[in-house]
Amino acid sequence: MTLSLLQFLNETKPEPMIWDYISPSRLNLWMKCPLAFRLRYIDGIESPTSPSLFVGKVTHDVLDGIYRCAMVQAYATEHDVPRLVDDAWSRAMESELVKTKAPKIVTHKFPPRSGEHFKRFFNIVREYIDALDRGVFNYRPSWNCGMCEHSGLCV
């Protein structure tokens, strides 16, 4: 991988838009409280990054880089990946100031999803997209409010 390719990866990061994609974290926060979702993803109010989210961001950054290399027919090799991981980790450490040297990786196993699971999931996604389109972010008080990083902003 050449230096110009690494520069390309750093210069071509698209600006994320709210309708560009649906992530599990966005959807989960919206289901807990649409107002907290608006504060985080629409208003851009940041909260400290948890260690597991930090590792997830670094992993996503590395995979994004490998994918964007492939899009321009500059395929990353197994020798490039450790350097991509080190670079992404260093960038994230500088921007997040997280002191996580040895992340803990936890795996979960779930049974296969049924048609009913997918029907409920797509109904939630439809409701989410409709709320974004209408700009409706209702306050949804619950026991989650005590753990919410935006709890002081919604009262």
C-alpha positions in Angstrom: 0.0 0.0 0.0 1.5 3.3 -1.0 1.6 6.5 0.9 -0.7 8.2 -1.6 -3.3 5.5 -1.0 -3.1 6.2 2.8 -3.5 9.9 2.0 -6.6 9.0 -0.2 -8.1 7.1 2.7 -7.7 10.1 5.1 -8.9 12.7 2.6 -12.0 10.9 1.3 -14.0 10.3 4.5 -17.6 11.1 3.7 -19.4 13.4 6.1 -22.1 11.2 7.8 -25.7 12.2 7.3 -28.6 11.1 9.5 -30.4 9.3 6.7 -27.3 7.7 5.2 -27.5 4.5 7.2 -29.2 2.9 10.2 -26.8 1.5 12.8 -27.7 -0.7 15.8 -26.5 2.0 18.2 -28.6 4.7 16.5 -31.7 2.5 16.4 -31.3 1.4 20.0 -30.9 4.9 21.3 -33.9 6.1 19.3 -36.0 3.2 20.7 -34.9 4.1 24.3 -35.6 7.8 23.9 -36.1 9.8 20.6 -35.1 13.0 22.4 -31.7 11.5 23.5 -31.3 10.4 19.8 -31.9 13.9 18.6 -29.5 15.4 21.1 -26.8 13.0 20.1 -27.2 12.5 16.3 -29.0 15.7 15.2 -27.7 18.3 17.6 -24.3 16.6 17.8 -23.9 16.7 21.6 -21.0 14.3 22.3 -20.6 12.1 25.3 -17.5 10.2 26.5 -16.7 7.1 24.5 -17.0 3.8 26.4 -14.1 1.3 25.9 -16.2 -1.1 23.9 -17.5 1.7 21.6 -13.8 2.8 21.2 -12.8 -0.7 20.0 -15.9 -0.8 17.7 -15.0 2.6 16.1 -11.4 1.5 15.5 -12.6 -1.8 13.9 -15.1 0.1 11.7 -12.3 2.6 10.7 -10.0 -0.3 9.6 -12.8 -2.1 7.7 -13.8 1.1 6.0 -10.2 1.7 4.9 -9.9 -1.8 3.5 -13.2 -1.4 1.6 -12.3 2.0 0.2 -9.0 0.6 -1.0 -10.8 -2.2 -2.8 -13.1 0.3 -4.5 -10.1 1.8 -6.3 -8.6 -1.6 -7.0 -5.8 -1.1 -4.4 -6.4 -4.2 -2.3 -4.9 -4.3 1.2 -2.9 -7.4 1.9 -2.5 -9.3 5.2 0.8 -7.3 5.7 -1.1 -4.0 5.4 -3.8 -4.8 8.0 -1.6 -4.6 11.1 -0.4 -1.2 10.0 -4.0 -0.1 9.3 -5.0 -1.2 12.8 -2.1 0.6 14.4 -2.8 3.8 12.5 -6.5 3.7 13.3 -5.8 2.9 16.9 -3.3 5.8 17.2 -5.7 8.3 15.5 -8.5 7.2 17.9 -6.3 7.4 20.9 -5.4 11.0 20.0 -9.0 12.1 19.4 -10.7 10.1 22.2 -8.0 10.1 25.0 -9.1 6.6 26.0 -6.6 4.6 28.0 -7.5 1.1 26.7 -4.5 -1.0 25.9 -6.0 -4.5 26.1 -9.6 -4.5 25.0 -11.9 -7.3 26.3 -13.7 -9.0 23.4 -17.0 -10.6 24.3 -19.0 -12.9 21.9 -22.7 -13.7 22.0 -24.6 -16.5 20.3 -28.3 -16.1 19.3 -30.7 -18.5 17.7 -31.7 -17.9 14.1 -34.2 -15.1 13.5 -37.7 -16.0 12.4 -40.0 -14.2 10.0 -41.8 -12.6 13.0 -38.5 -11.2 14.3 -37.8 -9.6 10.9 -41.3 -8.2 10.7 -41.0 -6.5 14.1 -37.5 -5.2 13.2 -38.7 -3.7 9.9 -41.7 -2.1 11.6 -39.3 -0.4 14.0 -37.1 0.7 11.2 -40.1 2.2 9.3 -41.2 4.0 12.5 -37.6 5.3 12.9 -37.4 6.6 9.4 -40.8 8.2 9.6 -39.8 10.0 12.8 -36.6 11.3 11.1 -38.6 12.5 8.1 -41.1 14.3 10.4 -38.5 15.6 12.8 -40.4 14.2 15.8 -38.2 13.3 18.8 -40.4 12.9 21.8 -39.1 12.7 25.3 -39.6 9.1 26.5 -38.9 9.0 30.3 -38.0 5.6 31.7 -35.6 4.0 34.1 -32.9 4.5 31.3 -32.9 8.3 32.2 -30.7 7.7 35.2 -28.0 6.3 32.9 -28.4 8.7 30.0 -25.5 11.0 29.2 -28.1 13.6 28.0 -30.3 13.4 31.2 -29.6 17.0 32.2 -30.6 18.4 28.8 -34.1 17.1 28.4 -35.9 18.5 31.5 
